[in-house]
Amino acid sequence: MLVIMNGFRLLLMVAVILLFWTSDLLKATPIIEVDKTAKSVEKGKSFQIRLKIFANERLTDICIIPIQPEGFIVYPIPQPIVKIKKQTEGVQAERKYVYIDKLESGSHITIAFKVIAPGIIDKPFKGISTREPKSFDFNVSYRYLADGNEITGIQTISTSVRYTTSMYVYLLCGWIGILLGHIVKVTTEGREELKNRVKDKSIKRQIIIFLHYVFVSNAVSLLTLFVIGFTVLLVLAIDQMPTKGWYDSIALGTGLAILGDDKLLSKLKAKSSG
């Protein structure tokens, strides 16, 4: 029984020591928050990522090193007390990072980074995918005093954005999709009429009749579809790009064309009123 009591007291003492040590450590650890000026970014566009550091204790030798996705460019925006340095080794050599001499207890600062997304045509061409969100990490290191000892702390802060195709590619591919949808729609609806027209005709003549039927006989329908579809594509992109890449932009245009004029107009009205 005495052995059990002594063991319990020892565990209690260790728990109390750990509690006070952890409390001091958490108190000294700075609070770091991340914010961004956009939830999504188009090819070739830019936005800002901002880190806010709240110092609970005096911090020295603060370094903030950004780690960006392939093809993206991230560099810090200069400020009076913020020094911008270049890394001298590793795979990130020559890339810029932030260095701050010190932050006094109770102070806070916001550090802004400008992010430039890869363009429509990457140089060199790498074909950066738009399928998944792009993650940005920031390694933040600093020094502080705890019980008279200098401690080095490190935190990693992360954020992500949707990476989408550009507005120009979106509209162009949307129009291509509308054209494909028009072809599917008129050939499906006029299957019997088209079949009678090409019956017993040569292949060359069948192609000419098909093209004439789709683009000449139904020219008014195609023109109306282009105008309304283009307007719907614009309205859908008011807040943010509704598609990620050219492939689903074509799919969106095809779907809009198959909906029909009445449904397109109702979709346009619903989006505008919303």
Backbone torsions as a table, in degrees:
resi	resn	phi	psi	omega
1	MET	NA	-41.4	178.9
2	LEU	-63.2	-38.6	178.6
3	VAL	-63.7	-39.8	-179.8
4	ILE	-65.8	-42.4	179.7
5	MET	-64.3	-42.3	178.6
6	ASN	-63.9	-39.7	177.7
7	GLY	-64.2	-39.6	179.2
8	PHE	-65.2	-42.5	178.8
9	ARG	-62.7	-39.9	179.1
10	LEU	-63.1	-44.2	178.3
11	LEU	-63.0	-39.0	179.7
12	LEU	-65.0	-41.5	179.0
13	MET	-64.4	-43.1	178.0
14	VAL	-62.0	-41.4	-179.8
15	ALA	-63.3	-42.2	179.4
16	VAL	-64.2	-43.8	178.6
17	ILE	-60.9	-46.1	179.4
18	LEU	-63.4	-36.5	-179.0
19	LEU	-64.2	-47.5	-179.7
20	PHE	-68.1	-38.4	-179.9
21	TRP	-66.5	-42.6	179.0
22	THR	-66.2	-38.9	179.6
23	SER	-62.1	-44.3	178.3
24	ASP	-64.7	-38.8	-179.1
25	LEU	-65.3	-44.3	179.6
26	LEU	-66.5	-35.5	179.4
27	LYS	-64.3	-36.0	-178.2
28	ALA	-80.1	-23.6	-177.6
29	THR	-68.4	125.3	-179.9
30	PRO	-70.9	153.1	175.1
31	ILE	-92.6	125.6	-178.2
32	ILE	-122.2	123.9	178.8
33	GLU	-117.7	151.1	-180.0
34	VAL	-125.0	140.5	179.3
35	ASP	-140.1	159.4	178.4
36	LYS	-140.7	154.2	-175.6
37	THR	-87.5	-3.4	179.9
38	ALA	-150.9	144.3	176.0
39	LYS	-85.3	-21.4	178.3
40	SER	-144.6	156.8	-179.6
41	VAL	-136.8	136.2	177.7
42	GLU	-83.6	162.3	175.3
43	LYS	-57.5	131.5	177.3
44	GLY	81.6	-3.8	-179.8
45	LYS	-95.3	174.5	-178.7
46	SER	-134.4	162.3	175.2
47	PHE	-156.8	-179.8	-179.4
48	GLN	-120.3	144.1	169.2
49	ILE	-114.0	130.6	-176.3
50	ARG	-121.1	128.1	176.7
51	LEU	-104.8	129.2	177.6
52	LYS	-110.2	122.2	-179.1
53	ILE	-111.6	123.0	177.3
54	PHE	-109.3	115.1	-176.0
55	ALA	-89.6	112.8	175.2
56	ASN	-78.6	-29.9	175.9
57	GLU	-130.8	169.0	178.9
58	ARG	-64.1	127.5	-179.7
59	LEU	-115.1	143.5	176.0
60	THR	-132.3	163.1	176.7
61	ASP	49.4	55.1	-178.2
62	ILE	-85.1	124.3	178.4
63	CYS	-122.4	134.7	177.4
64	ILE	-125.1	112.7	-176.6
65	ILE	-112.6	116.3	179.4
66	PRO	-80.9	143.9	174.1
67	ILE	-122.9	110.2	-172.8
68	GLN	-104.0	157.9	174.6
69	PRO	-66.7	162.0	-179.6
70	GLU	-59.2	132.8	177.0
71	GLY	91.2	-19.6	-179.9
72	PHE	-86.8	151.2	176.6
73	ILE	-116.5	126.4	178.4
74	VAL	-126.7	123.7	176.2
75	TYR	-142.2	145.7	-177.8
76	PRO	-72.4	146.9	176.4
77	ILE	-90.5	125.6	-174.8
78	PRO	-59.5	144.4	173.2
79	GLN	-139.8	161.4	-176.2
80	PRO	-55.8	-47.5	-175.3
81	ILE	-96.0	3.2	-178.7
82	VAL	-101.8	124.2	176.5
83	LYS	-97.5	137.3	178.9
84	ILE	-108.9	120.7	-177.9
85	LYS	-120.6	167.6	177.2
86	LYS	-110.2	139.5	175.4
87	GLN	-70.3	146.5	-174.9
88	THR	-109.7	-6.7	-178.5
89	GLU	-150.8	169.3	179.2
90	GLY	83.9	-179.4	-177.7
91	VAL	-68.9	-19.7	179.8
92	GLN	-93.9	13.8	-176.4
93	ALA	-55.0	143.0	-179.5
94	GLU	75.7	-3.9	176.4
95	ARG	-85.5	149.1	-171.6
96	LYS	-87.9	147.7	175.4
97	TYR	-141.0	169.9	-176.0
98	VAL	-100.6	137.7	174.2
99	TYR	-130.9	129.9	177.7
100	ILE	-124.0	127.7	-177.3
101	ASP	-59.5	-51.6	-176.8
102	LYS	-160.9	155.3	171.0
103	LEU	-132.4	124.2	-179.4
104	GLU	-75.0	157.7	179.7
105	SER	-57.9	133.2	179.3
106	GLY	88.8	-6.8	-180.0
107	SER	-91.6	164.6	175.9
108	HIS	-148.1	158.4	-177.2
109	ILE	-147.6	151.3	175.5
110	THR	-114.6	125.2	178.7
111	ILE	-111.3	125.7	-177.0
112	ALA	-104.9	138.2	175.0
113	PHE	-119.8	133.8	175.1
114	LYS	-91.9	132.9	-178.8
115	VAL	-116.7	126.7	177.9
116	ILE	-114.1	123.2	-178.8
117	ALA	-82.1	152.9	176.0
118	PRO	-57.7	147.7	-179.1
119	GLY	-77.8	-177.5	179.3
120	ILE	-60.1	-41.9	175.7
121	ILE	-114.6	109.7	-178.9
122	ASP	-72.4	144.8	177.5
123	LYS	-126.2	111.4	-6.2
124	PRO	-68.6	157.4	-175.5
125	PHE	-66.0	119.7	179.7
126	LYS	-121.4	-13.8	180.0
127	GLY	62.9	57.2	-178.7
128	ILE	-63.9	123.4	-175.1
129	SER	-70.7	144.9	175.6
130	THR	-106.7	9.5	-174.1
131	ARG	-71.8	-38.2	-176.4
132	GLU	-116.9	154.8	176.4
133	PRO	-61.2	152.7	179.4
134	LYS	-99.9	128.5	-176.7
135	SER	-100.2	137.2	178.2
136	PHE	-119.8	125.4	-180.0
137	ASP	-113.2	147.1	178.1
138	PHE	-131.6	115.9	175.3
139	ASN	-85.7	119.1	-177.7
140	VAL	-114.1	116.8	177.1
141	SER	-116.3	152.5	-176.1
142	TYR	-162.8	166.6	176.6
143	ARG	-123.8	146.9	176.2
144	TYR	-153.3	164.7	-179.4
145	LEU	-99.3	134.2	176.2
146	ALA	-137.6	115.0	-177.6
147	ASP	56.5	36.0	178.2
148	GLY	82.4	-2.4	179.6
149	ASN	-105.2	139.8	178.0
150	GLU	-83.0	123.5	-177.5
151	ILE	-112.7	139.5	174.1
152	THR	-102.5	122.4	178.6
153	GLY	-111.7	149.1	180.0
154	ILE	-138.1	133.8	173.9
155	GLN	-132.0	149.2	172.9
156	THR	-115.4	123.7	179.9
157	ILE	-111.5	134.1	-176.1
158	SER	-128.4	151.7	172.2
159	THR	-151.8	164.7	-179.0
160	SER	-144.3	156.6	177.2
161	VAL	-136.6	156.2	172.4
162	ARG	-77.0	134.7	177.6
163	TYR	-109.9	116.8	-172.7
164	THR	-121.2	167.9	175.4
165	THR	-68.0	168.7	-179.5
166	SER	-79.5	163.2	179.6
167	MET	-60.3	-39.4	-178.4
168	TYR	-64.4	-45.5	179.1
169	VAL	-66.5	-39.4	178.6
170	TYR	-58.7	-48.2	-178.7
171	LEU	-69.1	-42.3	179.5
172	LEU	-62.0	-48.5	-179.8
173	CYS	-68.6	-32.5	174.8
174	GLY	-62.2	-41.4	176.4
175	TRP	-64.5	-40.6	176.3
176	ILE	-60.6	-42.2	177.7
177	GLY	-63.8	-38.8	177.2
178	ILE	-62.6	-40.8	178.4
179	LEU	-63.1	-45.5	178.5
180	LEU	-63.7	-40.5	178.3
181	GLY	-64.0	-38.1	176.7
182	HIS	-61.5	-43.7	179.6
183	ILE	-61.1	-45.7	179.6
184	VAL	-63.0	-42.6	-175.9
185	LYS	-65.2	-50.6	-175.5
186	VAL	-71.3	-33.7	178.9
187	THR	-72.3	-30.4	177.9
188	THR	-73.8	-46.0	-178.7
189	GLU	-69.5	-34.6	-177.4
190	GLY	-106.8	32.7	-175.7
191	ARG	-57.3	-48.1	-176.2
192	GLU	-67.1	-43.4	179.1
193	GLU	-62.7	-43.6	179.9
194	LEU	-65.9	-36.6	179.3
195	LYS	-64.7	-41.3	178.6
196	ASN	-66.8	-34.4	-178.1
197	ARG	-69.4	-37.0	-175.3
198	VAL	-94.0	0.2	-177.5
199	LYS	-62.9	131.5	178.2
200	ASP	62.4	25.0	177.4
201	LYS	-105.7	156.2	177.3
202	SER	-68.7	163.1	-178.3
203	ILE	-59.7	-42.4	179.5
204	LYS	-61.9	-43.4	179.9
205	ARG	-67.3	-36.2	178.0
206	GLN	-62.4	-40.4	179.4
207	ILE	-64.4	-43.6	179.9
208	ILE	-62.3	-44.7	179.8
209	ILE	-62.9	-41.6	-179.7
210	PHE	-62.2	-48.8	-179.5
211	LEU	-62.7	-40.4	179.2
212	HIS	-64.0	-41.6	-178.4
213	TYR	-65.7	-42.5	-175.8
214	VAL	-73.6	-45.7	-169.6
215	PHE	-102.8	-18.7	-179.0
216	VAL	-106.9	-54.8	-179.5
217	SER	-62.4	-31.9	-179.0
218	ASN	-111.9	31.0	-176.7
219	ALA	-64.6	-39.9	-179.5
220	VAL	-63.3	-44.0	178.8
221	SER	-62.1	-40.9	-179.7
222	LEU	-65.6	-44.5	179.9
223	LEU	-62.8	-44.2	178.3
224	THR	-61.3	-42.4	-179.9
225	LEU	-63.5	-40.8	178.7
226	PHE	-61.9	-45.7	-176.8
227	VAL	-66.5	-50.7	-178.3
228	ILE	-67.6	-42.9	-179.8
229	GLY	-62.0	-41.1	178.2
230	PHE	-62.2	-40.8	178.9
231	THR	-65.1	-41.7	178.5
232	VAL	-63.9	-40.6	178.2
233	LEU	-60.1	-41.7	178.4
234	LEU	-64.8	-45.0	-178.2
235	VAL	-64.0	-39.1	-179.8
236	LEU	-64.5	-24.5	-176.5
237	ALA	-98.8	12.8	-178.0
238	ILE	-62.3	-51.7	-176.8
239	ASP	-79.1	-52.0	176.6
240	GLN	-158.8	164.0	-177.2
241	MET	-62.6	123.6	-177.4
242	PRO	-76.5	-13.4	-179.5
243	THR	-123.9	161.1	-179.6
244	LYS	-93.6	-40.4	-174.9
245	GLY	-140.7	-176.5	-178.1
246	TRP	-65.4	-31.1	-175.0
247	TYR	-65.3	-46.7	179.3
248	ASP	-81.6	-13.6	171.7
249	SER	-69.7	-41.1	175.7
250	ILE	-64.0	-42.8	179.8
251	ALA	-62.4	-39.7	178.4
252	LEU	-64.0	-45.6	178.8
253	GLY	-61.8	-41.1	178.7
254	THR	-62.4	-43.8	179.4
255	GLY	-63.9	-39.6	178.4
256	LEU	-63.9	-39.7	-178.9
257	ALA	-66.7	-37.5	-178.3
258	ILE	-73.6	-22.6	179.5
259	LEU	-59.1	-38.8	-175.8
260	GLY	99.3	158.5	-174.2
261	ASP	-60.2	-45.1	-176.7
262	ASP	-63.4	-45.6	-179.5
263	LYS	-68.0	-33.9	177.8
264	LEU	-64.3	-44.3	-179.7
265	LEU	-64.2	-40.7	178.9
266	SER	-65.6	-36.5	177.1
267	LYS	-66.0	-39.9	179.1
268	LEU	-64.8	-43.2	179.8
269	LYS	-65.4	-40.6	-179.6
270	ALA	-64.7	-41.0	-179.7
271	LYS	-68.3	-39.6	-178.1
272	SER	-68.2	-41.8	-179.2
273	SER	-71.7	-28.7	179.1
274	GLY	-75.2	NA	NA
